[in-house]
Amino acid sequence: MEAPDWLDKTKIKITLDALPILASGEHPLQRVVEECATLQTGEIYEIITPFAPMPMIEKLSAQGFGNFTETTDDGLYHTYFMKPLFR
């Protein structure tokens, strides 16, 4: 799948490596939702996970955030959320 036009990695404002959080038995969903709410229009949030974070994608999509997930060579998932231009 090709990256969307809005995915300009220079606009990433927050990156969260969720592996340590998940390894501790915690779930980063609420943290990501709260941190995404602090973004300005057009800014991007990146989360790194060992799987596609579908509940997070669904929740933020319902709030109007654009999303895109890519898998890197090491098997990790990088999911990007872009604050919508209009709400």
mmCIF file of the C-alpha atoms, coordinates in Angstrom:
data_MODEL
# 
_entry.id   MODEL 
# 
loop_
_atom_site.group_PDB 
_atom_site.id 
_atom_site.type_symbol 
_atom_site.label_atom_id 
_atom_site.label_alt_id 
_atom_site.label_comp_id 
_atom_site.label_asym_id 
_atom_site.label_entity_id 
_atom_site.label_seq_id 
_atom_site.pdbx_PDB_ins_code 
_atom_site.Cartn_x 
_atom_site.Cartn_y 
_atom_site.Cartn_z 
_atom_site.occupancy 
_atom_site.B_iso_or_equiv 
_atom_site.pdbx_formal_charge 
_atom_site.auth_seq_id 
_atom_site.auth_comp_id 
_atom_site.auth_asym_id 
_atom_site.auth_atom_id 
_atom_site.pdbx_PDB_model_num 
ATOM 1  C CA . MET A 1 1  ? 0.000   0.000  0.000  1.00 0.00 ? 1  MET A CA 1 
ATOM 2  C CA . GLU A 1 2  ? 1.337   3.388  -0.965 1.00 0.00 ? 2  GLU A CA 1 
ATOM 3  C CA . ALA A 1 3  ? 1.727   6.133  1.638  1.00 0.00 ? 3  ALA A CA 1 
ATOM 4  C CA . PRO A 1 4  ? -0.886  8.910  1.487  1.00 0.00 ? 4  PRO A CA 1 
ATOM 5  C CA . ASP A 1 5  ? 0.051   12.389 0.260  1.00 0.00 ? 5  ASP A CA 1 
ATOM 6  C CA . TRP A 1 6  ? -0.298  13.841 3.764  1.00 0.00 ? 6  TRP A CA 1 
ATOM 7  C CA . LEU A 1 7  ? 2.442   11.602 5.200  1.00 0.00 ? 7  LEU A CA 1 
ATOM 8  C CA . ASP A 1 8  ? 5.310   14.072 5.378  1.00 0.00 ? 8  ASP A CA 1 
ATOM 9  C CA . LYS A 1 9  ? 7.597   12.631 8.053  1.00 0.00 ? 9  LYS A CA 1 
ATOM 10 C CA . THR A 1 10 ? 9.021   16.094 8.769  1.00 0.00 ? 10 THR A CA 1 
ATOM 11 C CA . LYS A 1 11 ? 5.587   16.900 10.257 1.00 0.00 ? 11 LYS A CA 1 
ATOM 12 C CA . ILE A 1 12 ? 5.842   14.152 12.898 1.00 0.00 ? 12 ILE A CA 1 
ATOM 13 C CA . LYS A 1 13 ? 5.545   15.980 16.235 1.00 0.00 ? 13 LYS A CA 1 
ATOM 14 C CA . ILE A 1 14 ? 5.279   13.013 18.603 1.00 0.00 ? 14 ILE A CA 1 
ATOM 15 C CA . THR A 1 15 ? 6.739   9.513  18.290 1.00 0.00 ? 15 THR A CA 1 
ATOM 16 C CA . LEU A 1 16 ? 5.868   6.821  20.803 1.00 0.00 ? 16 LEU A CA 1 
ATOM 17 C CA . ASP A 1 17 ? 7.732   3.522  20.924 1.00 0.00 ? 17 ASP A CA 1 
ATOM 18 C CA . ALA A 1 18 ? 4.995   1.428  22.521 1.00 0.00 ? 18 ALA A CA 1 
ATOM 19 C CA . LEU A 1 19 ? 7.061   -1.754 22.856 1.00 0.00 ? 19 LEU A CA 1 
ATOM 20 C CA . PRO A 1 20 ? 8.134   -1.105 26.489 1.00 0.00 ? 20 PRO A CA 1 
ATOM 21 C CA . ILE A 1 21 ? 4.575   -0.087 27.416 1.00 0.00 ? 21 ILE A CA 1 
ATOM 22 C CA . LEU A 1 22 ? 3.092   -3.225 25.887 1.00 0.00 ? 22 LEU A CA 1 
ATOM 23 C CA . ALA A 1 23 ? 5.826   -5.421 27.423 1.00 0.00 ? 23 ALA A CA 1 
ATOM 24 C CA . SER A 1 24 ? 4.838   -4.116 30.855 1.00 0.00 ? 24 SER A CA 1 
ATOM 25 C CA . GLY A 1 25 ? 1.238   -5.215 30.274 1.00 0.00 ? 25 GLY A CA 1 
ATOM 26 C CA . GLU A 1 26 ? -0.086  -1.688 29.791 1.00 0.00 ? 26 GLU A CA 1 
ATOM 27 C CA . HIS A 1 27 ? -2.050  -0.396 26.808 1.00 0.00 ? 27 HIS A CA 1 
ATOM 28 C CA . PRO A 1 28 ? -1.152  2.955  25.214 1.00 0.00 ? 28 PRO A CA 1 
ATOM 29 C CA . LEU A 1 29 ? -4.575  3.691  23.670 1.00 0.00 ? 29 LEU A CA 1 
ATOM 30 C CA . GLN A 1 30 ? -5.675  6.408  26.100 1.00 0.00 ? 30 GLN A CA 1 
ATOM 31 C CA . ARG A 1 31 ? -2.236  8.057  26.074 1.00 0.00 ? 31 ARG A CA 1 
ATOM 32 C CA . VAL A 1 32 ? -2.181  8.169  22.267 1.00 0.00 ? 32 VAL A CA 1 
ATOM 33 C CA . VAL A 1 33 ? -5.711  9.604  22.073 1.00 0.00 ? 33 VAL A CA 1 
ATOM 34 C CA . GLU A 1 34 ? -4.792  12.310 24.608 1.00 0.00 ? 34 GLU A CA 1 
ATOM 35 C CA . GLU A 1 35 ? -1.503  13.154 22.891 1.00 0.00 ? 35 GLU A CA 1 
ATOM 36 C CA . CYS A 1 36 ? -3.133  13.249 19.445 1.00 0.00 ? 36 CYS A CA 1 
ATOM 37 C CA . ALA A 1 37 ? -5.584  15.805 20.818 1.00 0.00 ? 37 ALA A CA 1 
ATOM 38 C CA . THR A 1 38 ? -2.624  18.160 21.427 1.00 0.00 ? 38 THR A CA 1 
ATOM 39 C CA . LEU A 1 39 ? -1.554  18.165 17.773 1.00 0.00 ? 39 LEU A CA 1 
ATOM 40 C CA . GLN A 1 40 ? -2.077  21.175 15.555 1.00 0.00 ? 40 GLN A CA 1 
ATOM 41 C CA . THR A 1 41 ? -3.835  20.789 12.198 1.00 0.00 ? 41 THR A CA 1 
ATOM 42 C CA . GLY A 1 42 ? -1.668  18.809 9.774  1.00 0.00 ? 42 GLY A CA 1 
ATOM 43 C CA . GLU A 1 43 ? 0.746   17.540 12.431 1.00 0.00 ? 43 GLU A CA 1 
ATOM 44 C CA . ILE A 1 44 ? 1.470   13.823 12.682 1.00 0.00 ? 44 ILE A CA 1 
ATOM 45 C CA . TYR A 1 45 ? 1.693   11.352 15.550 1.00 0.00 ? 45 TYR A CA 1 
ATOM 46 C CA . GLU A 1 46 ? 3.730   8.152  15.093 1.00 0.00 ? 46 GLU A CA 1 
ATOM 47 C CA . ILE A 1 47 ? 3.390   5.034  17.212 1.00 0.00 ? 47 ILE A CA 1 
ATOM 48 C CA . ILE A 1 48 ? 5.632   1.974  16.897 1.00 0.00 ? 48 ILE A CA 1 
ATOM 49 C CA . THR A 1 49 ? 4.114   -1.400 17.811 1.00 0.00 ? 49 THR A CA 1 
ATOM 50 C CA . PRO A 1 50 ? 4.715   -5.116 17.166 1.00 0.00 ? 50 PRO A CA 1 
ATOM 51 C CA . PHE A 1 51 ? 1.252   -5.378 15.523 1.00 0.00 ? 51 PHE A CA 1 
ATOM 52 C CA . ALA A 1 52 ? -1.250  -3.150 13.733 1.00 0.00 ? 52 ALA A CA 1 
ATOM 53 C CA . PRO A 1 53 ? -3.070  -1.245 16.533 1.00 0.00 ? 53 PRO A CA 1 
ATOM 54 C CA . MET A 1 54 ? -6.579  -1.695 15.128 1.00 0.00 ? 54 MET A CA 1 
ATOM 55 C CA . PRO A 1 55 ? -8.616  -0.409 18.128 1.00 0.00 ? 55 PRO A CA 1 
ATOM 56 C CA . MET A 1 56 ? -6.485  2.752  18.139 1.00 0.00 ? 56 MET A CA 1 
ATOM 57 C CA . ILE A 1 57 ? -6.847  3.177  14.376 1.00 0.00 ? 57 ILE A CA 1 
ATOM 58 C CA . GLU A 1 58 ? -10.622 2.762  14.628 1.00 0.00 ? 58 GLU A CA 1 
ATOM 59 C CA . LYS A 1 59 ? -10.973 5.203  17.533 1.00 0.00 ? 59 LYS A CA 1 
ATOM 60 C CA . LEU A 1 60 ? -8.862  7.948  15.965 1.00 0.00 ? 60 LEU A CA 1 
ATOM 61 C CA . SER A 1 61 ? -10.406 7.423  12.524 1.00 0.00 ? 61 SER A CA 1 
ATOM 62 C CA . ALA A 1 62 ? -13.813 7.998  14.116 1.00 0.00 ? 62 ALA A CA 1 
ATOM 63 C CA . GLN A 1 63 ? -12.433 11.326 15.394 1.00 0.00 ? 63 GLN A CA 1 
ATOM 64 C CA . GLY A 1 64 ? -11.423 12.292 11.846 1.00 0.00 ? 64 GLY A CA 1 
ATOM 65 C CA . PHE A 1 65 ? -7.690  11.533 12.013 1.00 0.00 ? 65 PHE A CA 1 
ATOM 66 C CA . GLY A 1 66 ? -6.028  10.271 8.869  1.00 0.00 ? 66 GLY A CA 1 
ATOM 67 C CA . ASN A 1 67 ? -4.038  7.087  9.409  1.00 0.00 ? 67 ASN A CA 1 
ATOM 68 C CA . PHE A 1 68 ? -1.481  4.963  7.648  1.00 0.00 ? 68 PHE A CA 1 
ATOM 69 C CA . THR A 1 69 ? 0.437   1.906  8.833  1.00 0.00 ? 69 THR A CA 1 
ATOM 70 C CA . GLU A 1 70 ? 3.617   0.499  7.349  1.00 0.00 ? 70 GLU A CA 1 
ATOM 71 C CA . THR A 1 71 ? 5.729   -2.467 8.382  1.00 0.00 ? 71 THR A CA 1 
ATOM 72 C CA . THR A 1 72 ? 9.492   -2.078 8.579  1.00 0.00 ? 72 THR A CA 1 
ATOM 73 C CA . ASP A 1 73 ? 12.078  -4.743 7.791  1.00 0.00 ? 73 ASP A CA 1 
ATOM 74 C CA . ASP A 1 74 ? 12.394  -5.587 11.490 1.00 0.00 ? 74 ASP A CA 1 
ATOM 75 C CA . GLY A 1 75 ? 8.695   -6.536 11.599 1.00 0.00 ? 75 GLY A CA 1 
ATOM 76 C CA . LEU A 1 76 ? 7.572   -3.477 13.558 1.00 0.00 ? 76 LEU A CA 1 
ATOM 77 C CA . TYR A 1 77 ? 4.512   -1.460 12.647 1.00 0.00 ? 77 TYR A CA 1 
ATOM 78 C CA . HIS A 1 78 ? 4.758   2.306  12.314 1.00 0.00 ? 78 HIS A CA 1 
ATOM 79 C CA . THR A 1 79 ? 1.317   3.870  12.421 1.00 0.00 ? 79 THR A CA 1 
ATOM 80 C CA . TYR A 1 80 ? 0.848   7.540  11.627 1.00 0.00 ? 80 TYR A CA 1 
ATOM 81 C CA . PHE A 1 81 ? -2.116  9.705  12.621 1.00 0.00 ? 81 PHE A CA 1 
ATOM 82 C CA . MET A 1 82 ? -2.606  13.118 11.033 1.00 0.00 ? 82 MET A CA 1 
ATOM 83 C CA . LYS A 1 83 ? -4.709  15.779 12.744 1.00 0.00 ? 83 LYS A CA 1 
ATOM 84 C CA . PRO A 1 84 ? -7.476  16.636 10.289 1.00 0.00 ? 84 PRO A CA 1 
ATOM 85 C CA . LEU A 1 85 ? -7.594  19.961 8.521  1.00 0.00 ? 85 LEU A CA 1 
ATOM 86 C CA . PHE A 1 86 ? -11.250 20.452 9.403  1.00 0.00 ? 86 PHE A CA 1 
ATOM 87 C CA . ARG A 1 87 ? -13.230 19.247 12.411 1.00 0.00 ? 87 ARG A CA 1 
# 
